[in-house]
Amino acid sequence: MIKTIFVSNLSPEVDEEQIRELFKQYGEVKSLNLITHQKTGKSKGICFVEMNPDDADDAIKALDGRELEGREIYVRLLKEEEGKNTAEL
């Protein structure tokens, strides 16, 4: 089983490697999808990270509210409900 983590309020300057390095401290990153602007290639401020359940729980606890590139990031579990994905608040 894999859990998907929703990360928001990322700086446009953040890249996939920075996020991967941040999350791999808590376990294996199965996949990472940084949402970027098609024209500029810069981050739109959100990404999705997939990890094993225990690793994901540890990462969420440790990283929610942490500063990255001058911004406080928000890290939440993404819940799948009735065909929709929503961030657990």
C-alpha positions as CSV (number, residue, x, y, z in Angstrom):
1,M,0.0,0.0,0.0
2,I,1.1,3.5,-0.8
3,K,0.1,6.8,0.6
4,T,0.0,10.0,-1.4
5,I,1.1,13.2,0.3
6,F,-0.1,16.6,-0.9
7,V,2.5,19.4,-0.5
8,S,1.5,23.1,-1.0
9,N,2.8,26.6,-0.7
10,L,6.0,25.7,-2.4
11,S,8.2,28.5,-3.8
12,P,8.4,28.7,-7.6
13,E,12.1,28.2,-7.2
14,V,11.8,24.7,-5.7
15,D,12.6,21.8,-7.9
16,E,12.0,18.1,-7.7
17,E,15.4,17.2,-6.4
18,Q,15.0,19.5,-3.4
19,I,11.6,17.9,-2.5
20,R,13.0,14.4,-3.0
21,E,16.0,15.2,-0.7
22,L,13.6,16.6,1.9
23,F,11.3,13.6,1.9
24,K,13.8,10.8,1.6
25,Q,15.0,11.6,5.1
26,Y,11.8,9.8,6.2
27,G,11.9,6.8,3.8
28,E,11.8,5.8,0.2
29,V,10.0,8.2,-2.2
30,K,8.1,5.9,-4.6
31,S,7.1,8.8,-6.9
32,L,7.1,12.6,-7.0
33,N,5.0,14.8,-9.2
34,L,5.9,18.6,-9.0
35,I,3.2,20.6,-10.8
36,T,4.9,23.2,-13.0
37,H,4.0,26.0,-15.4
38,Q,4.1,24.7,-18.9
39,K,5.9,27.8,-20.3
40,T,8.3,28.6,-17.5
41,G,8.9,25.2,-16.0
42,K,8.7,26.7,-12.5
43,S,6.7,25.2,-9.7
44,K,3.0,26.1,-9.4
45,G,3.5,25.7,-5.6
46,I,2.1,22.1,-5.3
47,C,3.3,18.6,-5.6
48,F,2.4,15.0,-4.8
49,V,4.7,12.5,-3.1
50,E,4.0,8.8,-2.8
51,M,5.6,6.8,0.1
52,N,5.0,3.7,2.2
53,P,2.4,4.4,4.9
54,D,4.6,4.6,7.9
55,D,7.2,6.7,6.1
56,A,4.5,9.0,4.8
57,D,3.1,9.5,8.3
58,D,6.5,10.4,9.6
59,A,7.2,12.8,6.8
60,I,3.8,14.6,7.3
61,K,4.4,15.0,11.0
62,A,8.0,16.3,10.5
63,L,7.5,18.5,7.5
64,D,4.2,20.2,7.9
65,G,4.9,23.8,8.7
66,R,8.6,23.6,7.9
67,E,10.3,26.4,5.9
68,L,11.6,25.6,2.4
69,E,13.1,28.3,0.3
70,G,11.6,31.0,2.5
71,R,8.1,29.6,2.6
72,E,6.2,27.6,5.2
73,I,5.1,24.4,3.4
74,Y,1.9,22.6,4.1
75,V,2.1,18.8,4.0
76,R,-1.1,16.7,4.2
77,L,-2.3,13.2,3.5
78,L,-4.2,13.0,0.2
79,K,-7.4,11.0,0.7
80,E,-9.3,9.4,-2.1
81,E,-13.0,9.7,-1.6
82,E,-15.6,8.7,-4.2
83,G,-13.3,9.2,-7.1
84,K,-12.0,12.5,-5.9
85,N,-8.7,13.4,-4.3
86,T,-8.9,15.7,-1.4
87,A,-6.2,16.9,1.1
88,E,-7.0,15.9,4.7
89,L,-7.1,19.1,6.8
